[in-house]
Amino acid sequence: MSDHRAKYYEAYEERYRAAHQKGVSWMSGQKTPIVAEVIRKYGILPDQALLEIGCGEGRDARPLLEEGYDLLATDISGEAIAWCRKAMPAYSGHFGVMDCLADEPNMLFDFIYAVAVVHMLVHDKDRCGFYQFIARHLKPGGLTLICTMGDGIHEMQTDPGRAFELQEREHPSGKMKVASTSCRIVSFETFEKELAENGLRIIETGITKALPDFDSLMYAVAGKK
């Protein structure tokens, strides 16, 4: 991938590639507990249509697929989708490459979830586009779960122009040089404002975690306005 042509939020492609070339996954593979918690709490059924935005290496897709859920798991990274299809050949048809800021699938979903995706979007227009995509693709009465890095108070952002710069990072397999990628952390005040201004009605919010990968994740469950 050329970092001169790629969008800044595509930099994770390079991070996955660096790890996979060493024969290891980038993330731990441990599922995000709140995904199953929300599915149980709100009665999402296996035969309903589910969409995951940013499935990565499939940590949350795998348990749902194994439980028989009708899930379409997507990621902007072709490298990540190839990894998922190889790791879960029985479910290869449930994985697909998609950029929710550019692509427009011709279907609606009962439940859309995204874990640790929106914090990679730095520019306001990209963040708005992310929320608007979800609002457009929810069925009437459908729900979304959005998890993003943050403690609900502090805000920060990286320079998206440096997303493809290499940096040395710790990994269970040893130190690894990977793309810096991008990050924007917002407060609950900003998070809730973004949701409300982009067609989503907040049902609940809170703080959760997905160890060992994320020790603090803000989350929101919302429906379409």
N, C-alpha and C positions, 0 to 999 in steps of 0.2 A: 504493500500500500504506500502510495506517495503522500508524505506529510505536507506537500505543497498543495495538493488538491483536496485532501480529505478534510472533512469538517472536524473541528476540535473535539467534539464529543465522540468521534470514532476512534480515539486514541487507545481505547481498551483493546481494540483488535491487536495492536502491537504488544500489549501486556500479555494477553492470552497466548499469542504466538511465541513470545520469549519463554514462557513457562512450558508450553506444550512441546517445544523443541527439545526440552530437557526431559520430556516424558512425565511431567507432573502437572497437576491442575494448579491454577492460581489460587482459587478459593478452597476452603476446607471441605466443602461438600456437605456440611451440616445444615439441615433445613432451618428455616425461619419459623419459630413456633407460632407466631401470631397469625400466619397464613391459615393454618389448620384451625386455630382458635376462632377466627372470624368466620370461616366456612361453617364450623359447627354452630356458633352462636346465632348466625343469621339463616341457617337452614339451607345453605347452597347444596343442591343435589347433584349426584354424579352425572345425570343425563342433561343437566343444564350446560349452556355454552360458556366456557371459561377462556380468558385470554391472559397470558402473562407477558408483560412488557419488560424486556431485559432479563431473560432467563439465565444468562451467563452459562455456566457449565452444568446447569440443570439441578441445582441443590433443592429447589422447591418444586420443580416440575416432576421429578422422579417419584416422590411419594404419592402425589395426586394421580399420576398416570397408573401407578401400581394399584391404586385403590379404585381404578376404573373411571376416573373423571374425564369428561369430554373437554380436554384442555388443548389449546393451541399455544405453545410456548415459543416466544419470538425473541430475537436479539438482533441488534444492528451489526453484530460481529459474525461474519461468515465463519471465522475460526472457531468461535464458541459453538455455533450450531453444528459444525462438523464434528466437534468433540462430543456433543450430546448424542448425535446420531450414531457415532461409533460406540459410545458407552452404553446406549440404550437402543440397540437395533430393533427390538420389538415395537418400539414407539417412534421410529424415525419419521413417520409421516405426521407426527404431532409437533415437529419442530420446523421453524422457518425463519429466514432472514427478513427483518422488517425494521424500517426507520419510521417511527411514529410521527416524525416531523415532515416526512416526505411521502410516505405511502398511505394508501387509503383502502384497506380491505373492505370488500363488499359484503359485510355481515355485521350483526349486532351481537352483544354478549350479555349474559346475565350477571357475570362477575368478572371484573378486570382488576388484576393486582400488579403492583410494581414495587419491588424491594430494592432500595439503594440505586435508583435510577435518576430521579429528578435532581438529586444533588450534583450530578455530573453536568447539568445544564446551567450555564453561567448567565447567559444573556436573557433579559426579560422576555423577549419575543419567543425564545426557544422554550422557556418554562411555560409561558402561556399556551404555546402550541401543544405541549405535552398534555396539559389539563384539558384543553379543548378537544383533543383527539379522544380522550377518555369519555368526555361528555357526549360527543357525537356517536360513539360506538356502544353506549349502554342501552340496553332495552328498557322500555318503561318499567319502572320498579327495580331495575338492576342496581348493583352496588359496586363500589370500587374500594380497594385497600391500597393506600399509598404510604410507603415507608421511606424515610429519608434521613440521612445522618444529621445529628444535632441533639442538643440538650434542651431546646425550646427557648433558650435565652440568648445565646451568643450568635453573632453573624460574622461570616468571613467569606472571601472568595479568592480563587487563584486567577492567574492570568491565563486565559484560554489560548493565547498565542504561544504558550510554552508547553502545551499539552503533550506534544510529541518528544520533548526533550527527555533524554535518558537520565535516570537517577538510580542510585543503588538502594535497593529495598531488602529488608529481611524477609526470608521465606523459610518454612520448615525444612526445605531441602538445602538451604544455605543462601548466602547473599546472591542477589540477582539484579542485573541492570534491566530496568523496564521503563516504558513510557510513563511520564509523570501523570498524565491524564488531567482531568479538570475537576473542580469541586466548588460548589457554592452552598454554604450552610446558612440557613435562615432561622429566625425565631418563630415561635408559634404565631405571633401576631402577623408576621409576613406570610407564613404558610397558610393560615386560615384566610387571609385577604386574597391570596392568589387563587385558592379554591373557589371562594365566593364570586370572584370577578370573572371566572372562566367557566361558568355554567354548572358548578357542583354545589350541592347542598350538604353541609357537614352534619353527620349523625353522631360521631364520637371522635375524640382525639386522645392521645396519650403518649407515653414513652415506653418503649420496649427494648429488647436487645436480641441479637442473634449471634451468640458466642460460637466459636472464637473470632468471628469475622467483624462483628459490630457490637461494641459494648453500650452504645446508646443510639437508638433510632426513634425519631418522632414518627407517629403514624396518624393517619386519618382514615376513617370509614365514611364514605359519602355516597350520595345518590345524585341522579341528574335532576336539576331544577325543573 
